[in-house]
Structures are given as structure tokens and as C-alpha cells.
Amino acid sequence: MTTLTQLTQHRLVPVVVLQDAADASLLADALVAGGLPVAEITLRTAAAAEAIRIVADRGDVLVGAGTVLTAAQVDQAVAAGARYVVSPGTRRAVVERCAEHGVPALPGAVTATEVQAALELGLDTVKFFPAGTSGGAAAIKALAAPFGDMRFVPTGGIGPANLADYLAVPTVAAVGGSWMVPPDRVAAHDRAGLVDLISNAVAAAHPARP
Ligand code: 3PG
């Protein structure tokens, strides 16, 4: 199974912003306990690379890097143990460096032109970011007409109230967001609160599971 298939099978991608790498283990514990062993750790903080390393070394969480903007950051993320690379937009240099490393790229695309450009780069799955302000689930449905084979991972402005709208769209492979792992809960070491948010999201994404 490809890494991207493993990722999308979970149907949810928790987007993590960690200020302190020392919180990485607590976060990973909560994700595993909540039934969602997946983390996109964004390269927005100085702690990110070390946090990716800590989570990757555990071996029980499918960890990737988010907010990857340059080829050099792809190198940094992969060296730290990132198994996939997420970007807010699509840049050829980032996608090509991911291919050189053999890790999947999940770059952002929200317009027909951007989706077409992603197809030209050989991608079959893109992040749809920022989802809420780019037309939401209705826009993804509309893009499916010309781009029926493209899969989307909407992220940005999604939470418990609108998660189902996105998951109901056939071309949505998974939904990303920070609502499952709010930075303030992580910083407060609120493990129980995190497990609650994560397991609620998992229950909403997999209603058939017992
Ligand atoms: C991202 O980087 O994908 C977004 O910041 C996550 O968006 P959200 O905080 O609205 O979930």
C-alpha cells in the first residue's frame, strides 16, 4: 500500500503546530489513543523538525511535514523522518524534490488552473486549501466534473460542524485540520481533552465502525 493510500484511509489528517518539541510525545500518545495515528507537523515553528524526528522515531504514527514551501525544506523534512510532504500551494521544485526522495507530495490546488497544473506534474491527489474560503465542498464537487480522477484533501476552516459535508463528496480522499489537535490543548498537556477531540473526529469519519 502506498503512503498516500495509508494516509487517506484514515480519512483525517490532523494539522499540528508545535511550539515545543518536548510536547511531541504527548501529542503522538493522544493520537494513538484516539485511534488516529497520523500527524502533519507544520514547519511553522523552530520545534517542527525535532518534533517530526521524535514522532518518526516512535514508529507508530504516520508523520508528515506541512507548510513545506521550498525544496530545501523537503530535504529537511525527509531527513527528520517525514513520510509525506504537504504544501499550501503547488510548486514544481517541491514536487520534484519529493519525487527524488520517493515521498508523496500533497500540494495545494483550489482552481481549475491549479488542478490542471497539478495533473501535469503527475499528481493524483491535492490539498484543497484554504477550503472554507475557496468554495468549500460545493467547489470540490464542481471540480469533479472536469477532473473526475483527481482526489482532494480539503483543509482550512473545517471542524465538527462541517466535516460531514466534505466527507460526503466522492472525490474527497481525506479531510485535514487543526481542530483535532488545538495548539493550546497541546501546550496545556491536556491529554484527555485531545483524545476526546481526536476520537470524536474518528467516530464522525468512520460512522460504521463499532
Ligand atoms: C493548514 O495548514 O492546513 C491549516 O492551517 C489548517 O487549517 P485549520 O486550522 O482551519 O484547520
Boltz pocket constraint, residues with backbone or C-beta under 6 A from the ligand:
constraints:
  - pocket:
      binder: B
      contacts: [[A, 15], [A, 42], [A, 66], [A, 129], [A, 155], [A, 156], [A, 157], [A, 158], [A, 176], [A, 177], [A, 178], [A, 179]]
      max_distance: 6.0
